[in-house]
Amino acid sequence: MVNSDNLNLLLKVNGTQHTLQIDPRVTLLDALREKIGLTGTKKGCDRGQCGACTVLVDGRRINSCLTLAVMYQETEITTIEELAKGDELHPMQAAFIKHDGFQCGYCTPGQIMSAVGLLAEGCPSDDAEIKECMSGNICRCSAYPGIVAAIQEVRQMQPNL
Amino acid sequence: MKPFSYVRATNQNTAIQGVADRQSAKFIAGGTNLIDLMKVEVAQPDRLVDITQLPLSEIEINSDGLRIGALARNSDLAYNPEVRSHYPLLSQAILAGASPQLRNMATVGGNLMQRTRCYYFMDIAAPCNKRDPGAGCAAIEGYNRIHAIFGASDKCIATHPSDMCVGLAALDAKVRVAGSNGDRIIPIADFHRLPGDIPERDTVLEQDELIVAIDLPNSPFAKNYHYLKVRDRASYAFALVSVAAALEIENGTIKAARIALGGVAHKPWRAFVAEDILVGAKPTEETFAAAATATIREAKPYRHNQFKVEMAKRAIVRALINATEKS
């Protein structure tokens, strides 16, 4: 039997360095939630199928449940907690509220992080293409029309699109 | 998940040594398939060698074609301007697979090494010759709707899940590999195996070999191409049947043709018989139907996947029509 020895790890999350001692089996999702205490990122399927765990790594959206925390040293990790500045919501958060882009809210942090990632990638203008680009995020309450409307609004606010 | 030790490789040789001396050691890069398999204990490596720090992620055009570093992320390859203009079929195939989040994580080398999504392979309570050689196959007599119609054996009827590899098969890619005993180049058609009597082996890669790059030759298929994927949902689902079709048409005649199918075999299935019928013929629906009919003549469906035979035939015709209409 191999021992999973604890490893020392430096993770930069939302601009703050965290020194952790973790088993290499710990996923990035569990490190964020259980070790650092950032519970905004949600655990849905834990298998990369639902997108609730979406975070940005160096600005790109990924599923934090399907990867090991130990592999993300020297990267910039951004979670839902970083979007609002105090009481001022990120435009995507405000647009989700305005357009009813959620019901129960469990998938919402993942949806919003995925939408922010999509805008950084270069968001298509067509509703059907936006849906395709958001297909990694599942909403059990089926708030999809509101989610697409919210993304459309923020996309149109961006001056260079 | 079973315990394992974690090593971060700083160069190619130490990476290869890290797995060479240990049968249950594995490389990890994107991890999107491996971590998933480790969670359900289908994969139980006792050492993971992290190769993400190796300098293998460049995508470069050269005089012979394109060299794709094995650590290039699927999304970087799909959106690469050179790939979009010279190998749009590959771009289309990659974007038909997985989700944006997974494509941002998954590497090209890892995509080649994807394992089947056969339900019985994924379920450690079911017998599976691929996971546990000699245990038997639950799919042959079980629910085999998603399984192979070409090239299966009495040991395994699983399919290869990749879309990207179907595009690579149509484009005659070559896989560059480094190992303890030196380097070698494997044509994509020989890289993945049919199950035969050793379904536990998906590819011809040895334990101590690392994929370092994929080479694509110069391609005449940037104009008339189409990747058609038929699946249970509009997005983010594995193919029931997919077709990569590419034609070179000169003066109203097909000069060269490539047809590869996904979701139907243990490896990307090149339909050479269809290509032979297409070359030299006019690009008409009748020609396409003849090519499709010849392809499915070899099909051997199981109880629940008979629909795939007709679906493959129609998908080939539709992909070829779409490819022709692109110019």
Interface residues (C-beta under 8 A of the other chain):
Chain A: M1 V2 N3 S4 D5 L7 D23 P24 R25 T27 D46 R47 G48 G51 T54 R60 R61 I62 N63 L66 T67 L68 V70 M71 S114 G117 L118 E121 K131 E132 C133 M134 S135 G136 N137
Chain B: M1 P3 F4 S5 Y6 I28 G30 G31 T32 I35 D36 K39 D46 R47 L48 D50 T52 S75 A98 S99 P100 Q101 L102 N104 M105 A234 S235 Y236
